[in-house]
């Protein structure tokens, strides 16, 4: 987004991402904290499946990018972090993530360091 961009937000409730062939591409910004990652991780997996299908079979889905912002107390509480890193590696530039930790006291592993902000 840029300054003065219009965005749509949805907090809580039933939500999903189900783009249809022929829909205009959208860029997703997913924001999660703690165990709130569960439904958003499912959306991220769906995006990855669609990107993989798009690359492999030339489907009609037009996909934008997906950016995940995920916060937890420390890196031990970042659920699915290895899976998320794998998705970023499999779909560079299409799926990205910024992890944020608020109370990290131990060393952050090298694999996560480029993607971590916070204390």
N, C-alpha and C positions, 0 to 999 in steps of 0.2 A: 504494500500500500504506500501511497505517497500522501503528503499533506493534502487535506481536504478530500481524500478518497471516501467514497461511501461504502460502508461495510454492513453486513447483516450479522447479528449475533443471536445465538440461541443458548440459553442456560437451562439445564435440567430437562426433565420430561423425556418423552420418546423422540428420538431423533435418529436419522440415518442418512447415508449418502448413496443415492441410487441414480447415477446419471444414465440417461437413455441415449442410444445411438442417435446422432443428429443434434443433440443438445450442444449449445455453445460451451466451450471449455471454461471451467472455473478454477481459480486458485484457492485452495483450502488453507486456512490457518486454524489449527487445532490447539487448544490450550487446556492443559490438564494439571491437576495437582494430586499427588498421592495415588490412592486406588481409583480415583476418577479417570485414570488412564484406560480402564477396561473397555468402555464402549468406543473410545477414540482409537485405541489400538486395533479394534475390529475394523473401523473405517479405514485406517492406514493399511491394513492387510488387504482390504477390498481394492483400494487404490493401486496397491502393488500388483494384485491379480490382474486388474484392468490394464495396467501398463505392460505387464508381461504378455497378456493376451494380445494387446495392440501390437507389440513388437513381433510376436510370433506368428500371428495370423492376419494382420492387417484389418482388424475390425473397424467399425464405424464410430467407435467412441472417441471423442476428442477430449483429452485430459489436460488440465493445467498442472500446476505443481501443488505439492502438499508440504506444509511446514508445521512441525509439531513443536510447541513450547511446553516443556514438562518440568514441573517443580516437585521436589521432595525435601525432606529434612536432610538426608545424606544419600550418597550413591547406592548404599545397600537397599534403600527404600525406593529406588527407581525401578519399578517393575518392567519387565520386557526389554531392558536396556540393550542386551546383546542382540535380541531380535530386531530392534529398531536400528541399531548400528548396521546389521546385515542388510536391512532394506535400503538404508542410505547408500551402502556400498553397491548393491545390486542395481539401484536406479539413481545414479549420481545426478544432482541438479534437479531431479524430479521429486525426490523425497528427501527432506532435510529435517534436522532436529536440533534444538538448543535445550540442553538440560540446565536446570538451575537448582542448586542446593543451598539450603539456608543455615544448616548447622553442621557442616562437615568438619570433623576434627582430625581425620586421618588423611594420609596421602591419597590422591586420586590417581587411579591407574592410567597409564599412558594412552590406552585406547580411548578413554573418555575425555581426557584433558582438552582436546581441541573443541569439544562440544559443551563444556561446562562453564557456567558462570556462577557467581555467588561466593560464599565463604568457604 
